[in-house]
Amino acid sequence: MSLEKFINANRSKLSENDLDILSYILTNKETIAHLGIHDLSIRSHTSKSTIVRLTQKLGFSGFSEFKYYLKNEKKKEILPTKNNLSLLESDINETMSLIAQTNMHPLCEAISLANRVFIYGTGWGEKKAADDFTRNFMSCNVFIIPIPSVTELNWNIDSFTKNDLVIFISFSGENLELEDNITKLKLHGVPFCSVTPLRQNYLSSQATYKLYYQVTQLQIDNDPDKEYNFFITLNIVIDSLFRFYLDNYF
């Protein structure tokens, strides 16, 4: 999603001051992608806290995630000139960079302390990643409960407590069938983690913990109906979380 679309999607949340800052950012995107928040606050004549709040209104966790998005948006402008193998290399490198910027301690601590950990993948590739995640943690005597489908999620949602943890893996992060359940989890203080590609989405905007991966959708024969999603970088994120847990909590 372009920055302009982020702004349009969240227009009702933005003040006139926010729009002034965004106007400056849109005019200087390439430069700002390499600035720290202190320098940006000086150049845009505003405070660092105002900038952080603005990025959160757009759906980002904070300025660091927003700046990463700006860098990534610039790189995407040259993606059509790359071949498919180069795209894979780029996605893997971007995902590893995201992992390096993520503090995994809070999520791993939540896994180690939870009475029960549930995991739900919304589609075929997501369910396969969830199965691998469950298997890996079994080696650490952490027994994660996979949720087969939204039907079983609906059956059990009212039994989840603040001492449990739920992990959702979704390629879109915009799964309508999850919205009522997400509301219930938040009302009852049940922590949950989203694992999605790096873009604004409903699931990650609501999540207690969030993990991101970079993925470029491929098109076969330039046919939009043959758009193909792959899950290599999703599995890298899942495996990285397990390895971090193994190194620091097992």
C-alpha positions as CSV (number, residue, x, y, z in Angstrom):
1,M,0.0,0.0,0.0
2,S,1.4,3.4,-0.9
3,L,1.8,6.1,1.7
4,E,-1.0,8.1,0.0
5,K,-3.4,5.2,0.5
6,F,-2.4,4.9,4.2
7,I,-3.3,8.6,4.6
8,N,-6.6,8.2,2.8
9,A,-7.5,5.1,4.8
10,N,-6.9,6.9,8.1
11,R,-8.0,10.5,7.1
12,S,-10.6,10.7,9.9
13,K,-7.9,10.2,12.6
14,L,-5.6,12.9,11.2
15,S,-5.4,16.5,12.4
16,E,-4.4,19.5,10.3
17,N,-1.0,19.4,12.0
18,D,-0.7,15.7,11.1
19,L,-1.5,16.5,7.4
20,D,1.2,19.3,7.4
21,I,3.8,16.8,8.7
22,L,2.7,14.2,6.1
23,S,2.9,16.8,3.3
24,Y,6.5,17.4,4.3
25,I,7.2,13.6,4.4
26,L,5.6,13.0,1.0
27,T,7.7,15.8,-0.5
28,N,10.9,14.4,1.1
29,K,10.3,10.6,1.3
30,E,13.7,9.5,0.0
31,T,15.5,11.7,2.5
32,I,13.3,11.0,5.5
33,A,13.8,7.2,5.0
34,H,17.3,7.8,6.2
35,L,16.6,10.3,9.0
36,G,16.3,9.7,12.7
37,I,13.2,10.9,14.5
38,H,15.1,13.8,16.1
39,D,16.2,15.2,12.8
40,L,12.7,14.8,11.3
41,S,11.1,16.6,14.3
42,I,13.5,19.6,13.7
43,R,12.9,19.7,9.9
44,S,9.1,19.3,10.3
45,H,8.9,21.8,13.2
46,T,7.2,19.4,15.5
47,S,7.9,17.2,18.5
48,K,9.1,13.6,18.5
49,S,6.0,12.4,20.4
50,T,3.8,14.0,17.8
51,I,5.6,12.1,15.0
52,V,5.2,8.8,17.0
53,R,1.5,9.4,17.5
54,L,1.1,10.2,13.8
55,T,2.8,6.9,12.7
56,Q,0.5,5.0,15.1
57,K,-2.6,6.7,13.6
58,L,-1.4,5.3,10.2
59,G,-1.3,1.8,11.7
60,F,2.4,1.4,12.4
61,S,3.8,0.5,15.8
62,G,6.1,3.6,15.9
63,F,8.6,5.6,13.9
64,S,11.0,2.8,13.3
65,E,8.4,0.6,11.6
66,F,7.3,3.6,9.6
67,K,10.8,4.5,8.4
68,Y,11.4,0.8,7.4
69,Y,8.2,1.0,5.4
70,L,9.4,4.2,3.6
71,K,12.7,2.5,2.7
72,N,10.9,-0.6,1.5
73,E,8.4,1.4,-0.6
74,K,11.3,3.1,-2.4
75,K,12.9,-0.3,-3.2
76,K,9.6,-1.7,-4.6
77,E,9.7,1.0,-7.3
78,I,12.5,-0.9,-9.0
79,L,11.2,-4.5,-8.4
80,P,9.7,-4.9,-11.9
81,T,13.2,-4.8,-13.4
82,K,14.3,-7.8,-11.3
83,N,13.9,-11.4,-12.1
84,N,12.0,-13.8,-9.9
85,L,15.1,-15.3,-8.3
86,S,16.3,-11.8,-7.4
87,L,13.0,-11.0,-5.9
88,L,13.3,-14.0,-3.6
89,E,16.8,-12.9,-2.5
90,S,15.5,-9.4,-1.8
91,D,12.5,-10.7,0.2
92,I,14.8,-12.9,2.3
93,N,17.2,-10.1,3.0
94,E,14.4,-7.7,3.9
95,T,12.8,-10.3,6.2
96,M,16.2,-10.9,8.0
97,S,16.5,-7.1,8.4
98,L,13.0,-7.0,9.9
99,I,13.9,-9.8,12.3
100,A,17.1,-8.0,13.4
101,Q,15.0,-4.9,14.3
102,T,12.4,-6.9,16.3
103,N,12.6,-7.3,20.0
104,M,11.5,-10.9,20.4
105,H,11.9,-11.0,24.2
106,P,8.3,-9.9,25.1
107,L,6.7,-12.5,22.8
108,C,9.1,-15.3,23.9
109,E,8.5,-14.4,27.6
110,A,4.7,-14.6,26.9
111,I,5.1,-18.0,25.3
112,S,7.2,-19.2,28.3
113,L,4.7,-18.0,30.9
114,A,1.4,-18.7,29.2
115,N,-0.9,-21.4,30.6
116,R,-1.8,-22.4,27.0
117,V,-0.6,-21.2,23.6
118,F,-2.9,-21.5,20.7
119,I,-1.9,-21.0,17.0
120,Y,-4.2,-20.5,14.0
121,G,-3.2,-20.2,10.4
122,T,-5.8,-18.7,8.0
123,G,-4.9,-20.6,4.8
124,W,-2.9,-23.6,3.5
125,G,0.5,-22.0,3.6
126,E,-0.2,-20.4,7.0
127,K,-1.4,-23.7,8.5
128,K,1.8,-25.4,7.3
129,A,3.9,-22.8,9.0
130,A,1.7,-23.2,12.2
131,D,2.3,-27.0,12.1
132,D,6.1,-26.4,11.8
133,F,6.0,-23.9,14.6
134,T,4.1,-26.4,16.8
135,R,6.5,-29.2,16.0
136,N,9.6,-27.0,16.7
137,F,8.4,-25.9,20.1
138,M,7.5,-29.4,21.1
139,S,11.3,-30.1,21.3
140,C,11.4,-27.4,24.1
141,N,8.6,-29.1,26.0
142,V,6.3,-26.2,24.9
143,F,3.1,-27.8,23.7
144,I,1.2,-25.5,21.4
145,I,-2.4,-26.2,20.6
146,P,-3.2,-25.8,16.8
147,I,-6.7,-24.5,15.9
148,P,-7.8,-26.4,12.8
149,S,-10.3,-23.8,11.5
150,V,-12.4,-20.8,12.4
151,T,-15.1,-23.2,13.5
152,E,-13.0,-24.6,16.4
153,L,-11.8,-21.0,17.1
154,N,-15.5,-20.0,17.6
155,W,-16.1,-23.0,19.8
156,N,-13.4,-22.1,22.2
157,I,-12.9,-18.3,22.1
158,D,-14.9,-17.7,25.3
159,S,-12.7,-20.1,27.2
160,F,-9.5,-18.1,26.5
161,T,-8.1,-16.1,29.4
162,K,-5.5,-13.4,30.0
163,N,-3.1,-16.2,31.0
164,D,-3.3,-17.7,27.5
165,L,-1.6,-16.6,24.3
166,V,-3.0,-16.8,20.8
167,I,-0.9,-16.6,17.6
168,F,-2.6,-15.8,14.3
169,I,-0.8,-16.3,11.0
170,S,-2.4,-14.5,8.0
171,F,-1.2,-13.5,4.6
172,S,-3.7,-10.6,4.3
173,G,-4.3,-9.7,7.9
174,E,-7.8,-8.7,6.8
175,N,-9.8,-11.8,7.7
176,L,-13.4,-10.7,8.3
177,E,-14.2,-14.0,10.0
178,L,-11.7,-13.1,12.8
179,E,-12.9,-9.6,13.6
180,D,-15.5,-10.6,16.2
181,N,-13.1,-13.0,17.8
182,I,-10.4,-10.3,18.0
183,T,-12.9,-8.0,19.7
184,K,-13.6,-10.7,22.3
185,L,-9.9,-11.3,22.9
186,K,-9.3,-7.6,23.5
187,L,-12.3,-7.2,25.8
188,H,-11.1,-10.1,28.0
189,G,-7.5,-9.0,28.0
190,V,-6.2,-12.1,26.1
191,P,-2.9,-11.4,24.5
192,F,-2.4,-12.4,20.9
193,C,0.3,-12.2,18.3
194,S,0.0,-11.5,14.6
195,V,2.3,-12.8,11.9
196,T,1.7,-11.0,8.6
197,P,3.6,-9.4,5.7
198,L,4.8,-5.9,6.4
199,R,1.8,-3.7,5.4
200,Q,-1.0,-2.0,7.2
201,N,-3.7,-4.6,8.2
202,Y,-6.4,-5.0,10.7
203,L,-4.9,-8.0,12.5
204,S,-1.5,-6.4,13.2
205,S,-3.1,-3.1,14.2
206,Q,-4.9,-4.9,17.0
207,A,-2.3,-7.4,18.1
208,T,-0.4,-7.3,21.4
209,Y,2.7,-8.7,19.7
210,K,3.5,-8.6,16.0
211,L,5.9,-10.2,13.6
212,Y,6.4,-9.2,10.0
213,Y,8.0,-10.7,6.9
214,Q,8.6,-9.3,3.5
215,V,6.9,-11.0,0.5
216,T,6.6,-10.1,-3.1
217,Q,3.6,-11.6,-4.9
218,L,4.5,-13.2,-8.3
219,Q,2.4,-13.0,-11.4
220,I,2.4,-15.9,-13.8
221,D,2.4,-14.8,-17.5
222,N,1.5,-11.2,-16.3
223,D,-2.0,-12.5,-15.6
224,P,-3.5,-10.9,-12.4
225,D,-5.7,-13.9,-12.0
226,K,-2.6,-16.1,-11.6
227,E,-1.1,-14.2,-8.7
228,Y,1.0,-16.5,-6.6
229,N,1.9,-16.2,-3.0
230,F,4.8,-18.0,-1.5
231,F,5.7,-18.6,2.2
232,I,9.5,-19.0,2.4
233,T,9.9,-15.8,4.3
234,L,7.0,-16.6,6.6
235,N,8.8,-19.8,7.6
236,I,12.0,-17.8,8.1
237,V,10.2,-15.6,10.7
238,I,8.6,-18.7,12.4
239,D,12.0,-20.4,12.5
240,S,13.8,-17.3,13.8
241,L,11.3,-17.0,16.7
242,F,11.9,-20.6,17.7
243,R,15.7,-20.2,17.5
244,F,15.5,-17.0,19.6
245,Y,13.4,-18.9,22.2
246,L,15.8,-21.8,22.1
247,D,18.8,-19.5,22.7
248,N,17.3,-17.4,25.4
249,Y,14.4,-19.2,27.2
250,F,15.0,-22.9,27.0
